[in-house]
Amino acid sequence: MSKRLYNVFFHTHTVSGIIISAVLFVLFFCGAFALIKDEITAWEKGDPIDLEQAYDVDYERAIATMEKEGYDLYGRDIRMLLPDAKQQLYVLLSPSQDSTVVYKPGQKSYFFINTLTYEKSEYYGFYSIGELIYRLHFFSQIPTIGIYIAGFVAFFFLFAIVTGVIVHWKKIISNFYVFRPKVKLKTVWTDAHTALGMIGLPFQFIFALTSCFLCLSALVLIPANYLYSGDQAKLLTDLRPMTQTYQLEGKTDRLLQINQFIDQTQAKWPGFEPLQVYIKNYGAENMKFQIDGKANSKDKFMGTGRIVYEVSSGAIFSEKNPFETSYLESVEHTVRSLHFGDFGGFPLKILYFILALVTCFVIISGVLIWLEARNKKVIPIHQRLFNRKVGHIYIAICLSLYPIIAFSFIVAKALPRSLDPERQSILYAVFFIGWLLATLYFRFKRDNYFTTLWSLRLAAYLGLIIPVVNGLISGNWLWVSYSNNAFPILIIDLFWLAMAAMTFVVLKKLKRPVEKVEHKQLLQELVTFYRQEYPELIHNNSNLKTIENMKSKIAFLWLFIAIGYIIHHIYGLFNVYYYESVMMEGATGIVPVDHHLWRIGLEGASMLFCLFTLEIKAAWFRVTSIFWAVILGLFNAYHVVTAILHEASNFSEILILGLMLVANIVLVKTLLTWKKEGMINTVSE
């Protein structure tokens, strides 16, 4: 390989890695916890566990529960995902093919049915911290585009893996056995990055590839549409035959008997494990009962099967033998199984978890290599300060995630069941606001060693407390969970004890690798730099007046945005004059807490920044203002796009949102100038 080509791959690997590093760390760290999200939910609830009974589902009783809850099921397709550690059947209902069916207001088309009590509960009726972390794993909290962000991050990660292998190819074996802990710091991080990167390489490649497929599947289907001449129904039937629908026939009064089909299927295919069932065209003459599942991995690796029964006659309508390979179905099933690790039992999940943590270390070590390589005297001081700032932000975001997850576990367990309706809002506030505050605190400490030390120390102590909190609140002490065979609950307690023990081992070995460089010392070098580069500005008496004018402009822009949000809410009521209902689905007359938080975050925060801009001139406030203005700008841009897509006829609202976005862009630009002018003014003083 030529030197030029090597440099191209090396810099491509570095740039692609450093851009996605913080986001990629969040994906992998949350992905590790997502592997046990069902066990986490069972641990939070603390209910008695009888998995053997929970897995023995009475589908006829589940249907009776739906009808008792007032659901008109005629003509609908009912999909039921078999229970896991949560002991709940997840039910999804399609719209009825019969246009005369009336839907009750407020009825959700997806919900849970407890397979011990057969009581219905809403999907968000009990929001678990495991669910929050799982959804953060693919940025579901960011509406519409979150999953695509995760997909493109996975794509760039795949790119970084390939270029990394190319860069290290000649010495990839020899470097794997090299570790030099007593040489310069950059070499230590490089050796660790290379060795652990090699260990986790297959795992990382699998996850990068499968994540691209799962998160960007909509883009993958675009070229496939051309092969099917735009016939998406045919395309989806071939790709996912379990979703095939049938023309609705007349209604039948025949008594529903479907439990027998499970026993018949398992007798037909010994070792077959049902994963989900469908009832197609419920209540019709041509109603069908479909069972989808997989063969036992010992008998057939990644073998997927399906059988469809005619409910009226009990005859088999169609089948796909799980012990016979179908390329098209096997590809998707293999991708999903490799990503979720559901083909090797709990030992495989443990291995996945360890490899996910190894990948997190590889990501962090890559950032530290980048920092050390640019921490040289030959690099201008303003660039060194910028690099340090990036490093502090990345490390603060990544490492503060560990203790905030541990703390959120304690809060989730401590919340009384009476607060279940507000549970999601409370957990979101605790997790995301806590994470933001921890990130800001560690970022402005400007000491990666301090961030690492206290993040690990807090997480270790909180990890020890978690099993104690569980025992005190639910009575599920370790020995009680073991004696009651409540293994999902026991697993979470043991998991946190193991994490705490491992963290204490790391803390014992943790030492400050190099002498701390005081931030004030670097700022003094920056002062010298500005005096040399901007002598005409340093001695310009009008600079202070310029800053004061700029502060007034910034305050006005903050106020403009705050008023814009208020007007936007008023415009939301405008269509009521034209007989449009503004009543939200499920409204009870009480404003949810999260809606209050949204208004405080948008309107209240903008007004506070307007006021504080006139009174505060500290550097930390300028940085905080820039950060919040960027967050608002992204939100406003998203809001404009969604308004154009979904409310294109609402010209007045789109105009207001567009003006707010323009004001937001001008605000960010002005804040950046204010920060620079403020630094120059500090130097002149």
C-alpha positions as CSV (number, residue, x, y, z in Angstrom):
1,M,0.0,0.0,0.0
2,S,1.4,3.4,-0.9
3,K,2.1,6.0,1.8
4,R,-0.6,8.3,0.4
5,L,-3.2,5.6,0.4
6,Y,-2.3,4.6,3.9
7,N,-2.7,8.2,5.1
8,V,-6.1,8.4,3.4
9,F,-7.3,5.3,5.2
10,F,-5.7,6.3,8.5
11,H,-7.3,9.8,8.5
12,T,-10.6,8.4,7.3
13,H,-10.6,5.9,10.2
14,T,-9.7,8.7,12.7
15,V,-12.3,11.2,11.4
16,S,-15.2,8.8,11.1
17,G,-14.4,7.4,14.5
18,I,-14.1,10.7,16.4
19,I,-17.3,12.1,14.8
20,I,-19.5,9.2,16.0
21,S,-17.6,8.2,19.2
22,A,-19.8,9.7,21.8
23,V,-23.0,8.6,20.1
24,L,-21.6,5.2,19.4
25,F,-20.7,4.8,23.0
26,V,-24.3,5.5,24.0
27,L,-25.6,3.0,21.5
28,F,-23.3,0.2,22.7
29,F,-23.5,0.9,26.5
30,C,-27.4,1.1,26.3
31,G,-27.4,-1.9,24.0
32,A,-25.6,-4.0,26.6
33,F,-28.5,-3.2,29.1
34,A,-31.1,-3.7,26.4
35,L,-30.1,-7.4,26.3
36,I,-31.7,-7.9,29.7
37,K,-34.6,-5.3,29.4
38,D,-37.3,-7.9,30.1
39,E,-35.5,-9.1,33.3
40,I,-35.2,-5.4,34.3
41,T,-38.9,-5.0,34.0
42,A,-39.6,-8.1,36.1
43,W,-37.1,-6.8,38.7
44,E,-38.8,-3.4,38.9
45,K,-42.3,-4.9,39.3
46,G,-41.1,-7.5,41.9
47,D,-44.2,-9.6,41.3
48,P,-44.1,-13.4,41.9
49,I,-42.6,-15.2,38.9
50,D,-43.9,-18.5,37.5
51,L,-42.4,-18.7,34.0
52,E,-43.6,-22.2,33.4
53,Q,-47.2,-21.2,33.8
54,A,-46.7,-17.8,32.0
55,Y,-45.4,-19.6,28.9
56,D,-48.4,-21.9,28.8
57,V,-50.7,-19.3,27.2
58,D,-54.4,-19.8,27.1
59,Y,-55.2,-17.9,23.8
60,E,-59.0,-18.4,24.2
61,R,-58.9,-16.7,27.6
62,A,-56.7,-13.9,26.2
63,I,-59.4,-13.3,23.5
64,A,-62.1,-13.3,26.1
65,T,-60.2,-10.6,28.0
66,M,-60.1,-8.4,24.9
67,E,-63.8,-8.8,24.3
68,K,-64.5,-8.1,28.0
69,E,-62.5,-4.9,27.7
70,G,-65.0,-3.8,24.9
71,Y,-62.9,-4.5,21.8
72,D,-64.9,-5.4,18.7
73,L,-62.5,-7.9,17.1
74,Y,-64.5,-8.9,14.0
75,G,-62.5,-8.6,10.8
76,R,-59.2,-7.7,12.6
77,D,-55.9,-9.5,12.5
78,I,-54.6,-10.2,16.1
79,R,-50.9,-10.6,16.6
80,M,-49.7,-11.9,20.0
81,L,-46.0,-12.1,20.9
82,L,-45.3,-14.8,23.5
83,P,-44.4,-13.8,27.0
84,D,-40.9,-13.4,28.4
85,A,-39.6,-12.6,31.8
86,K,-42.3,-9.9,32.1
87,Q,-44.9,-12.7,32.0
88,Q,-47.0,-10.6,29.6
89,L,-48.5,-11.3,26.2
90,Y,-47.9,-8.4,23.9
91,V,-51.0,-7.9,21.6
92,L,-51.3,-5.8,18.5
93,L,-54.6,-5.3,16.6
94,S,-54.9,-4.3,13.0
95,P,-57.9,-2.2,11.8
96,S,-60.9,-4.3,10.8
97,Q,-61.6,-5.0,7.2
98,D,-65.3,-4.4,8.0
99,S,-65.9,-0.7,7.7
100,T,-69.0,-0.9,10.0
101,V,-66.9,-1.8,13.0
102,V,-67.0,1.0,15.6
103,Y,-63.9,1.8,17.6
104,K,-64.3,3.1,21.2
105,P,-62.6,6.4,21.9
106,G,-59.3,5.9,23.7
107,Q,-58.9,2.2,22.9
108,K,-55.3,1.4,22.0
109,S,-54.5,-1.1,19.3
110,Y,-51.5,-2.4,21.3
111,F,-51.4,-3.5,25.0
112,F,-50.3,-6.3,27.3
113,I,-52.2,-9.2,28.8
114,N,-50.7,-10.8,31.9
115,T,-50.5,-14.6,31.3
116,L,-50.9,-15.4,35.0
117,T,-54.0,-13.2,35.7
118,Y,-55.1,-12.5,32.2
119,E,-55.7,-8.8,33.0
120,K,-55.1,-6.2,30.4
121,S,-52.7,-3.3,30.9
122,E,-51.6,-0.5,28.6
123,Y,-48.2,-0.7,26.9
124,Y,-47.1,2.5,28.8
125,G,-49.1,1.6,31.9
126,F,-45.9,0.5,33.6
127,Y,-42.9,2.3,31.9
128,S,-39.7,0.4,32.8
129,I,-36.2,1.9,33.0
130,G,-35.2,-1.1,30.9
131,E,-37.6,0.2,28.2
132,L,-36.1,3.7,28.4
133,I,-32.6,2.3,28.0
134,Y,-33.6,0.0,25.2
135,R,-35.2,2.8,23.3
136,L,-32.2,5.1,23.8
137,H,-30.2,2.3,22.2
138,F,-31.7,3.3,18.9
139,F,-32.7,6.9,19.8
140,S,-36.4,6.2,19.8
141,Q,-36.8,9.3,22.0
142,I,-36.0,11.4,18.9
143,P,-39.2,11.3,16.9
144,T,-39.1,9.9,13.3
145,I,-35.4,10.5,12.6
146,G,-33.9,8.9,15.8
147,I,-33.7,5.4,14.3
148,Y,-32.1,6.8,11.1
149,I,-29.5,8.6,13.2
150,A,-28.6,5.3,14.9
151,G,-28.5,3.6,11.5
152,F,-26.1,6.1,9.9
153,V,-23.9,6.0,13.0
154,A,-23.8,2.2,12.6
155,F,-22.9,2.8,8.9
156,F,-20.0,5.1,9.8
157,F,-18.9,2.6,12.5
158,L,-18.8,-0.1,9.8
159,F,-16.7,2.3,7.7
160,A,-14.4,2.9,10.7
161,I,-14.0,-0.9,11.3
162,V,-13.1,-1.6,7.6
163,T,-10.6,1.3,7.4
164,G,-9.1,0.3,10.8
165,V,-8.5,-3.2,9.6
166,I,-6.8,-1.9,6.5
167,V,-4.6,0.5,8.5
168,H,-3.4,-2.2,10.9
169,W,-3.4,-5.1,8.4
170,K,0.3,-5.6,8.1
171,K,0.9,-5.7,11.9
172,I,-2.5,-6.8,13.0
173,I,-1.2,-10.1,14.5
174,S,2.0,-8.9,16.0
175,N,0.4,-5.8,17.5
176,F,-2.2,-8.0,19.1
177,Y,0.4,-9.4,21.5
178,V,2.1,-6.0,22.3
179,F,1.2,-4.0,25.4
180,R,3.6,-1.5,26.8
181,P,2.1,0.0,29.9
182,K,5.3,1.9,31.0
183,V,5.9,4.0,27.9
184,K,4.2,7.2,26.8
185,L,0.5,7.5,27.3
186,K,-0.4,7.6,23.6
187,T,1.3,4.3,23.1
188,V,-0.6,2.7,26.0
189,W,-3.9,3.8,24.6
190,T,-2.9,2.6,21.1
191,D,-1.9,-0.8,22.3
192,A,-5.1,-1.2,24.3
193,H,-7.2,0.1,21.3
194,T,-5.6,-2.4,18.9
195,A,-5.6,-5.5,21.2
196,L,-9.2,-5.1,22.4
197,G,-10.3,-3.9,19.0
198,M,-9.0,-7.2,17.6
199,I,-10.8,-9.3,20.3
200,G,-14.1,-7.5,19.7
201,L,-13.7,-7.2,15.9
202,P,-16.2,-10.0,14.8
203,F,-18.8,-8.8,17.4
204,Q,-18.4,-5.2,16.3
205,F,-18.6,-6.0,12.6
206,I,-21.8,-8.1,13.2
207,F,-23.4,-5.3,15.2
208,A,-22.5,-2.6,12.7
209,L,-23.8,-4.6,9.8
210,T,-27.0,-5.8,11.5
211,S,-27.7,-2.3,12.9
212,C,-27.5,-0.8,9.4
213,F,-30.0,-3.4,8.2
214,L,-32.4,-2.9,11.1
215,C,-32.3,0.9,11.3
216,L,-32.0,1.6,7.6
217,S,-34.3,-1.1,6.3
218,A,-36.6,1.6,4.7
219,L,-33.6,2.7,2.6
220,V,-32.7,-0.9,1.8
221,L,-36.2,-1.5,0.4
222,I,-36.0,1.4,-2.1
223,P,-34.0,-0.5,-4.7
224,A,-36.1,-3.6,-4.1
225,N,-39.2,-1.6,-5.1
226,Y,-37.8,-1.4,-8.6
227,L,-37.5,-5.2,-8.8
228,Y,-41.2,-5.5,-7.9
229,S,-42.3,-2.7,-10.2
230,G,-43.5,-0.7,-7.2
231,D,-45.8,-3.5,-5.9
232,Q,-45.0,-3.0,-2.2
233,A,-47.7,-5.5,-1.1
234,K,-46.0,-8.3,-3.1
235,L,-42.6,-7.2,-1.8
236,L,-43.6,-7.3,1.8
237,T,-45.4,-10.6,1.4
238,D,-42.2,-12.2,0.0
239,L,-40.0,-10.6,2.6
240,R,-42.3,-11.1,5.6
241,P,-44.8,-13.8,4.7
242,M,-46.1,-13.9,8.2
243,T,-47.8,-10.5,7.5
244,Q,-49.9,-11.9,4.6
245,T,-53.6,-10.9,4.8
246,Y,-56.7,-12.6,3.5
247,Q,-60.0,-11.2,2.0
248,L,-62.7,-11.1,4.7
249,E,-65.6,-13.5,4.3
250,G,-68.9,-13.6,6.2
251,K,-69.3,-13.7,10.0
252,T,-69.5,-16.9,11.9
253,D,-70.9,-17.7,15.3
254,R,-68.8,-20.8,15.7
255,L,-67.2,-21.2,19.2
256,L,-63.5,-20.3,19.1
257,Q,-61.2,-23.2,19.8
258,I,-57.6,-22.5,19.0
259,N,-55.5,-23.7,22.0
260,Q,-55.4,-27.2,20.4
261,F,-53.4,-25.9,17.5
262,I,-50.3,-25.2,19.6
263,D,-50.2,-28.9,20.8
264,Q,-50.7,-30.2,17.3
265,T,-47.9,-28.1,16.0
266,Q,-45.4,-29.1,18.7
267,A,-46.4,-32.8,18.1
268,K,-45.8,-32.3,14.4
269,W,-42.4,-30.6,14.8
270,P,-40.8,-31.7,18.1
271,G,-38.5,-29.0,19.5
272,F,-40.4,-26.2,17.7
273,E,-40.5,-23.1,19.8
274,P,-43.5,-20.7,19.0
275,L,-42.5,-17.0,19.1
276,Q,-45.7,-15.3,18.0
277,V,-49.2,-16.2,16.9
278,Y,-51.7,-14.5,14.5
279,I,-55.4,-14.8,14.3
280,K,-56.3,-13.6,10.8
281,N,-59.8,-12.4,10.0
282,Y,-61.2,-12.9,13.5
283,G,-64.8,-14.0,13.6
284,A,-65.0,-14.7,9.9
285,E,-65.8,-17.9,8.1
286,N,-62.2,-18.0,6.8
287,M,-60.6,-17.2,10.1
288,K,-57.0,-18.5,10.4
289,F,-54.7,-19.3,13.2
290,Q,-51.0,-18.9,12.4
291,I,-48.0,-19.9,14.5
292,D,-44.6,-18.5,13.8
293,G,-41.5,-19.8,15.6
294,K,-38.1,-21.4,15.3
295,A,-36.5,-24.8,15.6
296,N,-34.4,-25.5,18.7
297,S,-30.9,-24.2,17.9
298,K,-29.5,-27.7,18.8
299,D,-31.5,-29.2,16.0
300,K,-31.4,-26.5,13.4
301,F,-29.4,-23.2,13.6
302,M,-31.6,-20.3,12.6
303,G,-34.4,-22.5,11.4
304,T,-37.7,-20.5,11.1
305,G,-41.1,-22.1,10.6
306,R,-44.7,-21.3,10.2
307,I,-48.0,-23.1,10.1
308,V,-51.4,-21.7,9.3
309,Y,-54.6,-23.6,10.3
310,E,-58.2,-23.1,9.1
311,V,-60.0,-22.5,12.3
312,S,-63.4,-23.7,10.9
313,S,-62.1,-27.1,9.9
314,G,-58.8,-27.5,11.8
315,A,-57.1,-28.3,8.5
316,I,-53.6,-27.0,7.7
317,F,-53.9,-24.2,5.2
318,S,-50.2,-23.7,4.6
319,E,-46.9,-24.5,6.3
320,K,-43.2,-23.7,6.2
321,N,-41.0,-26.4,7.8
322,P,-38.6,-24.9,10.3
323,F,-36.1,-27.7,9.5
324,E,-35.9,-26.7,5.8
325,T,-34.0,-23.5,4.9
326,S,-35.7,-20.6,3.1
327,Y,-33.0,-18.1,2.0
328,L,-35.2,-15.0,2.0
329,E,-36.7,-15.6,5.5
330,S,-33.5,-17.0,7.0
331,V,-31.6,-13.8,6.1
332,E,-33.9,-11.5,8.1
333,H,-34.2,-14.0,11.0
334,T,-30.4,-14.4,11.1
335,V,-29.8,-10.7,11.1
336,R,-32.2,-10.2,14.0
337,S,-31.0,-13.2,16.0
338,L,-27.3,-12.1,15.6
339,H,-28.2,-8.6,16.7
340,F,-30.4,-9.5,19.7
341,G,-28.4,-12.6,20.7
342,D,-31.5,-14.7,21.3
343,F,-30.2,-18.0,19.9
344,G,-27.8,-19.0,22.6
345,G,-29.7,-18.5,25.8
346,F,-28.5,-16.4,28.7
347,P,-24.8,-17.4,28.5
348,L,-24.7,-15.8,25.0
349,K,-26.2,-12.6,26.4
350,I,-23.5,-12.5,29.0
351,L,-20.9,-12.8,26.3
352,Y,-22.6,-10.1,24.3
353,F,-22.7,-7.9,27.3
354,I,-19.0,-8.3,28.0
355,L,-18.1,-7.6,24.3
356,A,-20.3,-4.5,24.3
357,L,-18.3,-3.2,27.3
358,V,-15.1,-4.1,25.5
359,T,-16.3,-2.1,22.5
360,C,-17.1,0.9,24.8
361,F,-13.5,0.8,26.0
362,V,-12.2,0.7,22.4
363,I,-14.3,3.8,21.7
364,I,-13.0,5.6,24.7
365,S,-9.4,4.6,24.0
366,G,-9.8,5.9,20.4
367,V,-10.8,9.3,21.7
368,L,-7.9,9.3,24.1
369,I,-5.4,8.4,21.3
370,W,-6.8,11.3,19.3
371,L,-6.4,13.7,22.3
372,E,-2.8,12.6,23.1
373,A,-1.8,12.8,19.4
374,R,-2.9,16.5,19.4
375,N,-1.5,17.5,22.8
376,K,1.8,18.8,21.5
377,K,3.5,22.2,21.8
378,V,3.8,22.5,18.0
379,I,0.0,22.7,17.8
380,P,-1.4,26.2,18.3
381,I,-2.9,26.8,21.8
382,H,-6.4,27.7,20.5
383,Q,-6.5,24.3,18.7
384,R,-5.2,22.5,21.7
385,L,-7.9,24.1,23.9
386,F,-10.5,23.1,21.3
387,N,-9.3,19.5,21.3
388,R,-9.3,19.4,25.1
389,K,-12.8,20.8,25.1
390,V,-14.0,18.1,22.7
391,G,-12.3,15.4,24.8
392,H,-13.9,16.7,28.0
393,I,-17.3,16.8,26.4
394,Y,-17.0,13.3,24.9
395,I,-15.7,11.7,28.2
396,A,-18.3,13.5,30.3
397,I,-21.1,12.3,28.1
398,C,-19.9,8.7,27.9
399,L,-18.8,8.0,31.5
400,S,-21.6,9.9,33.3
401,L,-24.0,7.5,31.6
402,Y,-22.9,4.7,33.9
403,P,-23.8,6.3,37.3
404,I,-27.0,7.9,36.0
405,I,-28.2,4.4,34.8
406,A,-27.4,3.0,38.3
407,F,-29.2,5.9,40.0
408,S,-32.2,5.6,37.7
409,F,-32.5,1.9,38.7
410,I,-32.9,3.0,42.3
411,V,-35.4,5.7,41.4
412,A,-37.4,3.2,39.3
413,K,-37.5,0.7,42.1
414,A,-38.5,3.3,44.7
415,L,-41.4,4.7,42.7
416,P,-44.7,3.5,44.2
417,R,-47.1,1.8,41.9
418,S,-49.6,4.6,42.5
419,L,-47.4,6.8,40.3
420,D,-47.5,4.4,37.4
421,P,-49.4,6.9,35.1
422,E,-46.6,9.5,35.6
423,R,-43.8,6.9,35.7
424,Q,-42.5,7.6,32.2
425,S,-42.4,11.4,32.8
426,I,-40.6,10.9,36.1
427,L,-38.0,8.5,34.7
428,Y,-37.4,10.7,31.7
429,A,-36.8,13.7,33.9
430,V,-34.5,11.8,36.3
431,F,-32.5,10.1,33.6
432,F,-32.1,12.8,31.0
433,I,-31.9,15.9,33.3
434,G,-29.6,14.0,35.6
435,W,-27.4,12.9,32.7
436,L,-27.3,16.5,31.4
437,L,-26.4,18.0,34.8
438,A,-23.7,15.3,35.3
439,T,-22.3,15.9,31.8
440,L,-22.1,19.7,32.4
441,Y,-20.5,19.3,35.8
442,F,-17.8,16.9,34.6
443,R,-17.3,18.9,31.4
444,F,-16.5,22.1,33.3
445,K,-14.2,20.3,35.8
446,R,-12.0,19.9,32.7
447,D,-10.3,16.9,34.1
448,N,-10.8,13.5,32.4
449,Y,-9.1,11.6,35.3
450,F,-11.6,13.3,37.8
451,T,-14.5,12.4,35.5
452,T,-13.4,8.8,35.2
453,L,-12.7,8.4,38.9
454,W,-16.0,9.8,40.2
455,S,-18.2,8.2,37.4
456,L,-16.8,4.8,38.3
457,R,-16.9,5.5,42.1
458,L,-20.5,6.7,42.1
459,A,-21.6,3.8,39.8
460,A,-19.8,1.2,42.0
461,Y,-21.5,2.4,45.3
462,L,-24.9,2.8,43.6
463,G,-24.5,-0.7,42.1
464,L,-24.0,-2.1,45.6
465,I,-27.0,-0.3,46.9
466,I,-29.4,-1.5,44.1
467,P,-29.9,-5.1,45.5
468,V,-30.4,-3.6,49.0
469,V,-33.1,-1.2,47.7
470,N,-34.8,-4.2,46.0
471,G,-34.8,-6.2,49.2
472,L,-36.1,-3.4,51.3
473,I,-38.9,-2.4,49.0
474,S,-40.1,-5.7,47.5
475,G,-38.7,-8.2,50.0
476,N,-36.9,-9.9,47.1
477,W,-33.5,-10.4,48.8
478,L,-31.0,-12.6,46.9
479,W,-31.8,-15.7,48.9
480,V,-35.6,-15.1,48.7
481,S,-35.4,-14.7,44.9
482,Y,-33.3,-17.9,44.7
483,S,-35.7,-19.9,46.9
484,N,-38.7,-18.7,44.9
485,N,-37.1,-19.5,41.5
486,A,-37.5,-15.8,40.6
487,F,-34.4,-16.0,38.5
488,P,-35.0,-12.8,36.4
489,I,-35.1,-10.8,39.6
490,L,-32.0,-12.6,40.9
491,I,-30.1,-12.0,37.7
492,I,-30.5,-8.2,37.9
493,D,-29.3,-8.1,41.6
494,L,-26.3,-10.4,40.8
495,F,-25.6,-8.4,37.7
496,W,-25.2,-5.1,39.6
497,L,-23.1,-6.8,42.3
498,A,-20.8,-8.1,39.6
499,M,-20.7,-4.7,37.9
500,A,-19.9,-3.0,41.2
501,A,-17.1,-5.6,42.0
502,M,-15.6,-5.1,38.5
503,T,-15.7,-1.4,38.9
504,F,-14.0,-1.5,42.3
505,V,-11.2,-3.6,40.7
506,V,-10.7,-0.9,38.0
507,L,-10.8,1.9,40.6
508,K,-8.0,0.1,42.6
509,K,-5.8,0.1,39.5
510,L,-6.8,3.7,38.4
511,K,-4.0,6.3,38.7
512,R,-3.5,9.7,37.2
513,P,-1.3,8.8,34.1
514,V,0.2,12.3,33.6
515,E,0.5,15.4,35.7
516,K,-2.6,17.5,35.5
517,V,-2.3,20.6,33.3
518,E,-4.2,23.5,34.9
519,H,-6.8,25.2,32.6
520,K,-5.7,28.6,33.8
521,Q,-2.2,27.9,32.5
522,L,-3.5,27.2,29.1
523,L,-5.8,30.2,29.2
524,Q,-2.7,32.3,29.9
525,E,-1.1,30.9,26.8
526,L,-4.3,31.8,24.9
527,V,-4.1,35.4,26.2
528,T,-0.6,35.7,24.8
529,F,-1.9,34.2,21.5
530,Y,-4.7,36.7,21.2
531,R,-2.4,39.6,22.1
532,Q,-0.2,38.6,19.2
533,E,-3.0,37.8,16.7
534,Y,-5.6,40.6,17.5
535,P,-3.5,43.7,18.7
536,E,-5.9,46.1,17.0
537,L,-8.9,44.6,18.9
538,I,-7.2,44.4,22.3
539,H,-6.6,48.1,22.4
540,N,-9.9,49.1,20.9
541,N,-12.0,51.0,23.5
542,S,-15.2,50.4,21.5
543,N,-15.0,46.6,22.0
544,L,-16.9,46.8,25.3
545,K,-19.7,48.8,23.8
546,T,-19.9,46.3,20.9
547,I,-20.4,43.5,23.5
548,E,-23.1,45.4,25.3
549,N,-25.0,45.9,22.0
550,M,-24.5,42.3,21.2
551,K,-26.0,41.2,24.6
552,S,-29.1,43.4,23.9
553,K,-29.5,41.7,20.5
554,I,-29.2,38.2,22.0
555,A,-31.7,39.0,24.7
556,F,-34.2,40.3,22.0
557,L,-33.7,37.1,20.0
558,W,-34.4,34.9,23.1
559,L,-37.5,36.9,23.8
560,F,-38.6,36.6,20.1
561,I,-38.3,32.8,20.3
562,A,-40.2,32.6,23.6
563,I,-43.1,34.8,22.2
564,G,-43.0,32.6,19.1
565,Y,-43.6,29.5,21.1
566,I,-46.6,31.2,22.9
567,I,-48.1,32.4,19.6
568,H,-47.6,28.9,18.2
569,H,-49.6,27.4,21.0
570,I,-52.3,30.0,20.4
571,Y,-52.3,29.3,16.7
572,G,-53.0,25.6,17.7
573,L,-56.4,26.8,18.9
574,F,-57.2,28.8,15.7
575,N,-58.9,26.0,13.8
576,V,-61.4,25.5,16.6
577,Y,-63.3,28.4,14.9
578,Y,-63.7,26.2,11.9
579,Y,-65.2,23.3,13.8
580,E,-62.0,21.3,14.4
581,S,-61.8,19.5,17.7
582,V,-58.7,20.3,19.7
583,M,-59.4,17.6,22.3
584,M,-56.4,15.3,22.7
585,E,-57.0,11.5,22.7
586,G,-57.3,10.2,26.2
587,A,-57.6,13.7,27.7
588,T,-59.0,13.7,31.3
589,G,-59.0,17.4,32.2
590,I,-55.6,17.2,33.9
591,V,-52.5,18.4,32.1
592,P,-49.7,15.7,32.2
593,V,-46.5,16.6,34.0
594,D,-44.4,16.1,30.9
595,H,-46.5,18.7,29.0
596,H,-45.8,21.2,31.7
597,L,-42.0,20.3,31.4
598,W,-42.1,20.9,27.7
599,R,-43.6,24.4,28.1
600,I,-41.1,25.2,30.8
601,G,-38.2,24.0,28.7
602,L,-39.3,25.9,25.6
603,E,-41.0,29.1,26.8
604,G,-39.7,29.5,30.3
605,A,-36.1,28.6,29.5
606,S,-36.0,31.1,26.6
607,M,-37.3,33.9,28.9
608,L,-34.8,33.0,31.6
609,F,-31.9,33.2,29.0
610,C,-33.3,36.5,27.9
611,L,-33.1,37.9,31.4
612,F,-29.8,36.3,32.4
613,T,-28.1,37.5,29.2
614,L,-28.5,41.1,30.4
615,E,-27.1,40.3,33.8
616,I,-24.5,37.5,33.5
617,K,-21.3,37.7,31.5
618,A,-19.4,34.7,32.7
619,A,-17.8,32.3,30.1
620,W,-19.8,29.3,31.4
621,F,-23.1,31.1,30.7
622,R,-22.0,32.0,27.1
623,V,-21.2,28.3,26.5
624,T,-24.5,27.2,28.1
625,S,-26.4,29.6,26.0
626,I,-24.8,28.3,22.8
627,F,-25.6,24.7,23.9
628,W,-29.3,25.4,24.6
629,A,-29.7,27.5,21.4
630,V,-28.4,24.7,19.3
631,I,-30.8,22.2,21.0
632,L,-33.7,24.6,20.3
633,G,-32.5,25.1,16.8
634,L,-32.6,21.3,16.1
635,F,-36.0,21.1,17.6
636,N,-37.3,24.1,15.6
637,A,-35.9,22.6,12.4
638,Y,-37.6,19.3,13.1
639,H,-40.9,21.1,13.9
640,V,-40.8,23.1,10.6
641,V,-40.3,19.9,8.6
642,T,-43.0,17.9,10.3
643,A,-45.5,20.9,10.0
644,I,-44.8,21.1,6.2
645,L,-45.2,17.3,5.9
646,H,-48.4,16.9,8.0
647,E,-50.0,20.4,8.1
648,A,-49.1,21.9,4.7
649,S,-52.3,23.8,4.5
650,N,-51.7,25.6,7.9
651,F,-49.7,28.5,6.3
652,S,-49.9,30.8,9.4
653,E,-48.4,28.2,11.7
654,I,-45.7,27.3,9.3
655,L,-44.8,31.0,8.9
656,I,-44.4,31.4,12.7
657,L,-42.3,28.2,12.9
658,G,-40.1,29.4,10.0
659,L,-39.5,32.8,11.6
660,M,-38.6,31.1,14.9
661,L,-36.1,28.9,13.0
662,V,-34.5,31.9,11.3
663,A,-34.3,33.7,14.6
664,N,-32.7,30.6,16.1
665,I,-30.0,30.5,13.4
666,V,-29.2,34.2,13.9
667,L,-29.1,33.6,17.7
668,V,-26.6,30.8,17.5
669,K,-24.4,32.9,15.1
670,T,-24.6,35.9,17.4
671,L,-23.8,33.8,20.5
672,L,-20.7,32.4,18.8
673,T,-19.5,35.9,18.0
674,W,-20.3,37.0,21.6
675,K,-18.2,34.2,23.0
676,K,-15.2,35.2,20.8
677,E,-15.6,38.9,21.5
678,G,-15.9,38.1,25.2
679,M,-12.6,36.3,25.2
680,I,-10.9,39.2,23.5
681,N,-12.4,41.6,26.0
682,T,-11.1,39.4,28.9
683,V,-7.6,39.5,27.4
684,S,-7.7,43.3,27.0
685,E,-8.6,43.6,30.7
